[in-house]
Amino acid sequence: MAAFRRALEDGSDLVETDVRVTADGAIVCIHDPTVDRTTDGTGRVEELTVAEMEVLRASGGRPEFDSERVPLLEELGSILPEDVALAVELKSDQFLEAGACRLLLDVLDRTGVRGRTIVLSFKLRRIKAFRAVARDIPVGLVSLFRPCPPAEPLLLAPSLPLLVSNPLYVRFAHKRGQMVCPLDPNPDKRLERYMRLGCDAVLTNDPASTRSELKRLRQLSRG
């Protein structure tokens, strides 16, 4: 939660998180299939209950974050200002099941963020499974290897090599009414290129730095 709060303080207009489902049907914000790397515990997320996860520290070995735990998606949704959107990446094939998708929708409804959420995945079949349950929520595909934009999702998040190998990627996507947001967690050195290509958004691990660089580049373009 400390990372999400910092992103909001730094001016993010969208917060992205990965999600998985616990053994007792809760949606938690975690990237890995296990808790081994990011907490002081062990075990697969899908085999652990919320109570078992709540006692694990997710401090990254930094004492100042000793109180951090693996957050529930509901916790994140509850702190989002009304003008900040949410991007949720489906990290597990659990979301091929309608039941898991409905659990996610229930959280989005309870926290009031359904109308400003986009659902992402590296796997097109997960997106299709989710869309079968909720047609009103836009979806996006994160891609490492598709040199041409696929036809279906609203948002495309191609890796940098794809944009380099296909300079017309963004133009093709825009002709289909799709938005493009490069998959680049440290985009500051490439922001000018992304702006020149016509990208619609950027992801970043450092919102304050990226906002500052965007402001500088926009001032230069106006000057």
Summary of the structure (lengths in Angstrom):
residues: 223
radius of gyration: 18.0
end to end distance: 39.3
largest distance: 56.7
contacts: 673
relative contact order: 0.11
helix: 43%
strand: 17%
